[in-house]
Amino acid sequence: MPRPATKTDLILVANQQFDKMWTLIDSMTMEEFNSSFHFGDDPKDKEAHWKRDKNLRDILVHLYEWHQLLIHWIVSNQSGHEVSFLPKPYNWRTYSDMNREFWAKHQNTLYEDAKRMLLKSHKEVLELIESFSNEALFEKQHFKWSGTTNIGSYCVSATSSHYNWAIKKIKRQIKKLRSHA
């Protein structure tokens, strides 16, 4: 499916990808579920996340933290407190450092807590999306604080695109485990 460009499609695809991710997680055997992720040894795995995330909890808290970024950015700016999407000192060249901090912050978070947090934040993000008109979401420069990118693009990135990232990573883990079984 192409990248969502309407509010209806954004909500639909976000929910579809979210459900697809949970269906995939629920399909895992207990052994697969409890196995550590071991990626990053493939030369194609240049992105930092391949070495960073070691289990499902790490993936879930990553998604949760990106939901928090989106919520904070929109709510703060709507209330007149202008903030960037990425918190200082991070920018789009250094956000992998921020992701590592998210990872470190949650090393004592239990899987069940990560799951609960993500389920709640997904719902909050969808409620936030629902509060906007289609134009407010997808019209460029509708809000001064979103710069040249519409807020719908940020919403897609924090939901369906990020869920797709998680799905690919989980599928790869399952495939790797099943090929060695």
N, C-alpha and C positions, 0 to 999 in steps of 0.2 A: 504494500500500500504506500502511496506517495506521502510525503511529509504533510501532516495536517495543516490546512490553511483556513479552516473555519472553526468556530467554537464547538459546533456539533461533532466534527471530525476529531478535534483535539480530545474531547471527553471520551468519545467512542474508542479511539485508538489507545489512549492512556489506560482505560479500563481493560481493553482486550489484551494489551501487552502485560499489564499487571496480573491479570488472571492467568495468562499463559505462563508467566514466571512461576506463580504458585502451583500450577498444575505440574510443571516440570519438577519443582522441589518436592511436591507430594509423591511424584513417581519414583523418587530415589529410594533405594533399599537403605536399611539402617546403616549398613557398612559404607555405602556411598555417601550417605548423609554425614557420617562421622569422619570420613577420610579428609586429610589435609589436602589442600590444593598445592600442586607443585608445577608451576609454570615459570617461564622466564628463561629456560635453557634453549629455547628455539630462537634462532637469529631473527626470525620475523617478529618476535615479541619485544619490540622496542619500547612500547609504552610502559611506564612505571607500574601500572596496576597489575601487570602479569606477575611481578615479583612481590608486590605489596600484599595482595589479598590471599589469605591462607585458608579460609573457610567460608561457609555461607553467611555466618554472622558478619564477617568483614564486608561482604557485598551488601547485605541489608542495611548496615549502619551507614555505608557510603551513600546509598540511595536516600536514606533518612536525612543525612546531613545536607544533601543537595536540595531536598525539599525545604529544609530550614533556611537555606540561603535564599531560595525563591520567596518564601513567605516573608522573611525579614525585609528583603529588598522592596517588595511590593507594599507591604503594610507601612514601613517606615516612610517611603516616598509619598504614599497617599496621604499620610498624616502631616506632610510638610517637612519632614526631616530627610533631606536628600542624602542618600548613601549609594555607593556603587554596589553592583551585584556581588562582586568578590570583596570580602573585607580586607582592609589594609593589614599588612603591607603587600598583599597578593595582587597579581595581575594575571592576564591570560598567558604570560610566559612562565609564571612561577606557581600556577595553581596546583601543580603536582606536589609542591611542598605543603600546601594547605591540605590536600588529600591525605598525605602521610600523617599530618597532625590529626585529622579526623580518625585515621586508622589507630594511631597511638592512644587517642582519647578513649577509644572503645574496647581496648584489649581486655578489660574486665567486665564488659557488658555481656550478659548471658544471651544465648540465641533467642530464647523465648521473649526476653525484654526487647531485643532488636526487632523481632517480628511484630510485637505489640506496637512499638514506636513507629515502625514503617506503615503498618495498617492505619494507624491514626493519622500520620502525616499525609499519606495518600489521600485520605478522606478530606483533610483540611485543604490540601492543594486543589482538589476538585471543587470544593465549596468556594474557594477563592476564584477559580476560573469561572464558575457559574455566576459570580457577582459582576462580571464584565460583559459588555455587549460584544458582538462579533467585531465591530469597528474598533473598540478599545483594545481588543486583543491583537488584531492583525493589521491595523492601519499604521503605516510607518510614521514615526514621530507624533503619534497621538498624545503621548506623554513626553514632556520635555526631558524627564529624568531617564527615559529609556534610550536616549540617544537616537542613533539611526536604525536600531533594531527594534522591532515591535515586541511587546511583552509576550505575545503568543509564542514567539520563537524560543524565548526563555522557558516558557511553560512546557513546550514540546521537549526541549532538551532535558528538563528536570523530571519529565514523566516518561512518555513512550520511548524516546531515544535512549534514555538511561536504562529503562527496563529491558530494551532490546540488547543493550550492552551486557546486562546481567544474564539474560537468557543465553547469549552466545557463550559467555564464560562458564555458566553452569552446564550447558550442553557439552562443552569441550571437556569439562571435568568428568562428566558421566561417560562420555565416549572413551576417554583415556582409561578410566577404571575398568570399563567393560571389555576393552581390548586386551587388558592384562589379566582378565579373570580366566 
